[in-house]
């Protein structure tokens, strides 16, 4: 197998790229916009086309104050969202006043072989200017051999004037193909916001 490379020595000198050089492109599959939505589900587009999928979340705004944004996976095209998961959760926070800067693992927000929805962002405020935004990577969901790894990073306006940066990682403990994903608040609705699903080629 040969490797195609650019023969120039600097980015500014590159005049062309070999035809077979590719990879890393984000391919938009679908977009959903919340409007007082109890859940947002992606029941198509997760298949064997790509080995990695990325969800991007833009200004997810809860209807109720101090709510958590959560997700779960399905192996039956959305009939049930109950994949067993083992996860980790930690976050960093800093107040608007410049005090109370903390980086901590949150043992009560992870899951251990649980079918519960996994928290991605916590205690989001519902003030007019308060939201959460972030990304969720899901790896090789169509595999019928390996379990399903995922990682996420969100930043939120915490309900008490903090910035909160949340990190979650884990795996769905199933060898069945994951073919649907659902998002919801811990209570109340997703008042507004946009979720985009991309495949990574």
C-alpha positions as CSV (number, residue, x, y, z in Angstrom):
1,X,0.0,0.0,0.0
2,X,1.4,3.4,-1.0
3,X,0.9,6.6,0.9
4,X,0.0,9.7,-1.0
5,X,1.6,12.9,0.4
6,X,1.9,16.5,-0.5
7,X,5.5,17.2,-1.6
8,X,5.5,20.8,-0.5
9,X,7.4,21.8,2.6
10,X,5.0,24.3,4.1
11,X,1.3,25.0,4.0
12,X,1.8,28.3,2.2
13,X,3.6,26.4,-0.6
14,X,1.0,23.8,-1.2
15,X,-0.5,24.2,-4.7
16,X,-2.4,20.9,-5.0
17,X,-3.4,17.9,-3.0
18,X,-3.3,14.3,-4.3
19,X,-6.7,13.1,-5.5
20,X,-6.8,10.2,-3.0
21,X,-6.1,12.3,0.1
22,X,-9.3,12.5,2.2
23,X,-10.6,12.0,5.7
24,X,-11.8,14.1,8.6
25,X,-14.7,15.6,6.7
26,X,-17.9,16.3,8.6
27,X,-20.9,15.3,6.6
28,X,-24.2,16.7,7.8
29,X,-26.9,14.0,8.0
30,X,-29.8,15.8,9.7
31,X,-30.8,18.7,11.8
32,X,-33.5,18.9,14.5
33,X,-34.7,22.1,16.2
34,X,-36.4,21.9,19.5
35,X,-39.7,23.8,20.2
36,X,-41.1,22.9,23.7
37,X,-40.0,19.3,22.8
38,X,-40.3,16.6,25.5
39,X,-37.6,14.6,23.6
40,X,-35.6,14.8,20.4
41,X,-34.8,11.4,18.8
42,X,-32.6,10.5,15.9
43,X,-34.1,7.3,14.5
44,X,-32.4,7.4,11.1
45,X,-28.9,8.2,9.8
46,X,-27.0,6.0,12.3
47,X,-25.8,3.1,10.1
48,X,-22.6,1.5,8.8
49,X,-21.9,4.5,6.4
50,X,-19.4,6.0,9.0
51,X,-17.3,4.7,11.8
52,X,-17.8,7.9,13.9
53,X,-20.8,10.1,14.3
54,X,-20.9,13.5,16.0
55,X,-23.9,15.3,17.5
56,X,-23.5,19.1,17.8
57,X,-25.8,20.9,20.3
58,X,-26.3,24.6,19.9
59,X,-28.0,26.7,22.6
60,X,-30.1,23.9,24.2
61,X,-32.5,25.8,26.5
62,X,-34.6,24.0,29.2
63,X,-38.2,25.1,30.0
64,X,-37.5,24.5,33.7
65,X,-34.7,25.9,35.8
66,X,-31.7,23.9,36.9
67,X,-32.3,20.9,34.7
68,X,-30.0,18.2,33.3
69,X,-29.6,17.4,29.7
70,X,-29.5,13.6,29.1
71,X,-29.3,10.9,26.4
72,X,-29.8,7.2,25.8
73,X,-29.3,4.8,22.9
74,X,-31.5,2.2,21.2
75,X,-30.9,-1.0,19.4
76,X,-34.5,-1.3,18.0
77,X,-34.8,1.9,16.0
78,X,-36.2,3.8,18.9
79,X,-38.8,1.4,20.3
80,X,-36.8,1.4,23.6
81,X,-34.0,3.7,24.8
82,X,-32.4,1.4,27.4
83,X,-28.9,0.4,26.4
84,X,-26.8,-0.6,29.4
85,X,-24.0,1.9,30.0
86,X,-21.0,2.4,32.2
87,X,-19.7,5.9,32.3
88,X,-17.6,8.6,33.9
89,X,-18.5,12.2,34.6
90,X,-16.4,15.2,35.7
91,X,-16.7,18.9,35.4
92,X,-15.0,22.2,36.0
93,X,-16.8,25.4,37.2
94,X,-16.0,29.0,37.8
95,X,-18.3,31.7,39.1
96,X,-18.9,35.1,37.5
97,X,-17.5,36.7,40.6
98,X,-14.2,34.9,40.1
99,X,-14.5,32.6,43.1
100,X,-15.2,29.0,43.7
101,X,-13.1,27.5,40.8
102,X,-13.5,23.7,41.1
103,X,-12.5,20.7,39.0
104,X,-14.1,17.5,40.4
105,X,-15.2,14.0,39.5
106,X,-18.9,13.5,40.1
107,X,-19.5,9.9,41.2
108,X,-23.2,10.4,41.6
109,X,-23.6,11.4,38.0
110,X,-21.9,8.4,36.4
111,X,-23.5,5.1,35.6
112,X,-22.4,1.5,36.4
113,X,-24.1,-1.1,34.1
114,X,-27.3,1.0,34.1
115,X,-30.0,1.5,31.5
116,X,-30.8,5.0,32.8
117,X,-30.4,8.1,30.7
118,X,-26.8,9.5,31.0
119,X,-26.4,13.1,32.0
120,X,-24.4,15.2,29.6
121,X,-24.8,18.7,31.1
122,X,-26.2,19.5,34.6
123,X,-28.3,22.1,36.3
124,X,-28.8,24.4,33.2
125,X,-30.5,27.6,33.9
126,X,-33.7,28.6,32.1
127,X,-33.2,32.4,32.1
128,X,-33.7,34.0,28.7
129,X,-29.9,34.0,28.1
130,X,-29.1,30.6,29.7
131,X,-28.3,27.5,27.6
132,X,-25.9,24.6,27.1
133,X,-23.8,23.8,24.0
134,X,-21.5,20.9,23.2
135,X,-20.6,17.8,21.3
136,X,-21.2,14.0,21.6
137,X,-19.0,11.5,19.7
138,X,-20.4,8.0,19.1
139,X,-18.0,5.5,17.7
140,X,-18.8,2.6,15.3
141,X,-22.5,2.3,16.4
142,X,-23.3,-0.3,13.7
143,X,-20.7,-2.8,14.9
144,X,-22.1,-6.2,15.9
145,X,-18.8,-7.2,17.4
146,X,-17.7,-4.4,19.8
147,X,-19.4,-2.3,22.5
148,X,-20.2,1.3,21.7
149,X,-17.8,4.0,23.0
150,X,-18.9,7.6,23.3
151,X,-17.3,10.9,24.7
152,X,-18.9,14.3,25.2
153,X,-18.0,17.8,26.2
154,X,-20.6,20.5,27.1
155,X,-20.4,24.0,28.4
156,X,-23.4,25.4,30.4
157,X,-24.6,28.5,32.0
158,X,-25.1,26.9,35.5
159,X,-28.3,28.0,37.3
160,X,-26.3,30.2,39.8
161,X,-24.1,32.3,37.6
162,X,-21.4,29.8,36.8
163,X,-19.8,28.5,33.7
164,X,-19.8,24.7,33.9
165,X,-17.7,22.6,31.6
166,X,-18.8,18.9,31.6
167,X,-16.9,15.9,30.4
168,X,-18.6,12.5,30.0
169,X,-17.2,9.3,28.6
170,X,-18.3,5.7,28.6
171,X,-19.6,2.8,26.6
172,X,-22.9,1.1,25.7
173,X,-22.4,-2.5,26.7
174,X,-24.0,-4.1,23.7
175,X,-22.8,-5.9,20.7
176,X,-26.0,-5.1,18.9
177,X,-26.0,-2.2,16.4
178,X,-27.1,1.1,17.9
179,X,-29.5,2.7,15.4
180,X,-31.2,5.5,17.3
181,X,-30.4,8.1,20.0
182,X,-32.7,10.2,22.2
183,X,-32.1,13.4,24.1
184,X,-34.2,14.9,26.9
185,X,-34.2,17.1,30.0
186,X,-34.3,15.5,33.4
187,X,-37.7,17.1,33.7
188,X,-39.7,19.6,31.6
189,X,-39.1,20.2,27.9
190,X,-36.3,21.2,25.7
191,X,-37.7,24.7,25.1
192,X,-35.4,25.6,22.2
193,X,-32.1,24.7,20.6
194,X,-30.6,22.9,17.6
195,X,-29.0,19.5,17.3
196,X,-27.0,18.5,14.2
197,X,-25.9,14.9,13.4
198,X,-22.7,14.5,11.3
199,X,-20.9,11.5,10.0
200,X,-17.1,11.6,9.9
201,X,-15.5,10.4,6.7
